Amino acid sequence: MMKLEDLEAERHIDATSPLPLPEKEICDRYEKIFTAAVNDALRERKLLKQTLPNGIMPLRDHMRAAGFAFTIKGAKNLTLKNEMASRAEMLDAITEDSFVVWDTSLDNESAHWGECMTMAAQRKRCRGAAVDGGVRDTDRVLELGFPLWIRYRSSNGMLGRFRISGWQTPILMGDVIVNPGDLIFADIDGALCVPRDVVVPVLLRAEEIAHGESDLKRWINQGMSAVEIVKRGGYF
């Protein structure tokens, strides 16, 4: 008999486990900093593989969003039966202050996000989406102002090409395991995942780092040498 209890326990993450701060406040505070500061805070905790694949970039450079992971998994599939009903059920399951993270099994053909999906997500007060795949209806998605990170654009709809196989399960985005309820933060430099159990301490440290970078810029503007700045704890 295989003994998988420890692995099962490690993989089981409660997406609604309580946090020391309100979820909305956490999201709002992340959105006031930047991904590089969060990445540095994660590195201090030896969490070096938290960045979603580098090809997933914002639809517009100014986009910035943070929310709690609502995960979706799917792959190329020609089956049509009940596909639309399953997709609708998934959209209805999206929660407030969530951030959709979509593992497409590296599909390179379909558009997985579009205008109507954007409207449905916005109705649920979803804060953004990172899709390891494509978008269509791009002009209308932009008009809706929804923060979106994608790999490509295509007019190909999913129906008959791709099928959702599940949601709110652990997914793999590049080297990153994303669990439902983890914190996703994305800006012009891409998207990253903060494990739920360190969401608040990483936030507090990233805020300190962002403030410290302000000191660093001031020292540079004052003409201080790079060597002296490093001695003071600065970095480049």
C-alpha positions, -999 to +999 in steps of 0.1 A: +000+000+000+013+034-009+013+059+020+003+093+006-011+110+037+018+134+042+017+145+005-021+148+007-018+170+038+008+192+022-013+197-009-044+205+010-047+242+014-078+259+029-086+287+005-107+304+032-083+301+062-085+333+083-059+360+078-048+386+103-061+415+081-093+418+061-088+404+025-098+437+008-073+457+029-046+432+020-053+435-017-055+473-016-021+475+002-004+452-023-017+473-051+001+503-036+035+487-040+052+469-068+060+433-077+098+437-074+095+446-037+072+416-031+096+394-050+125+406-028+105+399+003+097+364-010+134+358-017+143+367+019+121+337+029+139+315+004+108+314-018+126+318-052+100+302-076+069+324-071+069+342-105+044+331-131+058+324-166+075+355-180+055+354-212+023+363-192+022+401-195-004+428-190-027+438-217-017+474-209+014+485-191-004+505-164-025+475-152-019+465-116-040+442-095-039+419-064-064+393-054-068+358-040-063+330-065-093+315-081-077+287-101-088+272-134-074+241-152-080+230-188-065+216-220-071+212-257-102+191-262-126+187-291-156+176-270-185+200-272-212+183-250-220+204-219-189+225-223-208+258-221-228+247-190-195+238-172-180+272-182-210+290-168-208+270-135-172+280-132-179+317-137-207+316-111-182+302-086-158+332-088-157+352-055-152+388-045-116+400-043-104+370-063-078+369-090-084+343-117-053+322-125-057+299-155-035+269-163-042+260-200-017+231-202+003+254-225-024+256-251-013+279-279-044+280-301-075+292-282-085+325-267-095+317-232-107+351-221-130+376-238-156+403-234-184+383-219-161+365-195-147+399-184-182+412-178-191+381-157-159+384-137-165+420-130-200+413-118-185+390-092-160+418-082-130+398-094-099+420-093-080+406-123-069+375-143-037+359-154-042+335-182-014+313-196-030+316-230-050+340-252-076+367-252-100+379-279-125+408-281-094+427-270-107+462-278-138+456-257-119+440-228-098+472-228-129+494-228-141+475-197-109+484-179-103+449-165-067+441-154-057+412-175-024+393-181-021+370-211+004+354-235-012+362-269-043+374-288-064+353-310-099+353-325-102+315-318-130+308-293-125+279-269-156+259-280-145+228-299-108+235-293-103+237-255-122+225-224-121+235-188-115+204-166-118+219-132-115+249-109-104+257-074-078+230-074-040+233-072-025+242-105+010+245-120+020+278-137+055+273-150+074+263-119+049+278-095+023+258-076-007+280-072-033+270-046-068+285-043-066+313-018-030+322-025-023+359-032-017+369-068-001+403-075+006+415-110+019+447-126+040+458-156+067+433-146+044+403-147+026+383-120+037+364-089+021+342-063+024+347-025+015+315-005-015+322+017+002+314+050+028+342+044+006+368+027+006+393+055+043+391+066+054+393+030+032+424+026+047+441+056+082+434+045+075+445+009+062+478+022+094+482+042+114+474+010+094+499-011+100+526+015+137+517+016+139+521-021+127+557-017+157+563+006+180+547-020+168+570-047+173+600-024+209+589-016+216+586-053+202+620-060+223+634-032+254+622-051+264+595-026+287+568-040+274+533-047+299+518-022+286+541+006+250+533-003+257+496-001+274+501+033+241+518+045+221+487+034+211+499+000+212+477-031+212+480-069 
